[in-house]
């Protein structure tokens, strides 16, 4: 999956280029994703024009609802961040049954904090799941 990401020449520039498509988000996430895959969650912070203003990594094997407060705390410290997108790697493991409900709970927590959680992507060996 990661071999199909656009070349680095096409990566949106921070605070300049809009990041609106899945391909653009993946090209940014690919810059920070650890290889080989391990337990981590990456947070892409976007401003009101959907331009990248921050990229944060959390090393954790806990569920999204267990770390969403840490994610929100880091994102709200970036002045212009209004939206976040997440990418989680579980060391290559696949989607779990409770992921959809975790996304909905995390989106509600973000909304309460004044952020919009656009999407949550799960990367595993050879596959990508969109959990929004």
C-alpha positions, 0 to 999 in steps of 0.5 A: 500500500505505501508503495503506491503513495505519490512521489515526494515531489507531490507532497502538499507543502505545509501551510501552503497547499490544501490537503483534501484528497485521500492521496494527499493525506497519505503522502503526508502521513507516509513521511512520518509513518514508522517502518516496519509498521508498529503501534502508533497514531499519526495526527494531521492538523489542518486549518480552516482552508485545509492546509497542513499546520501540524503532524504529530505522532503518538506511540501507543497500542491503546484504543483511540478512545483511550488516547483521544484526549491526548490527541485533542490536547496536542491539536488545540495547542496549534493555534490555527488547527480546526480539523484533524485526520488520523492514521493508526498502525497497529503493527500490521494488525487489521480492523477490529469490530469496535473501531467504528464505535471508537471513531464516533466517540472520538469524533464527539470528543473532538467536536466538544473541543472545537475540532472536527475529526474528518477521518480515521485511517488504519494501515496494515500490511498491504491494506488501508481501511477508512473508518469514518 
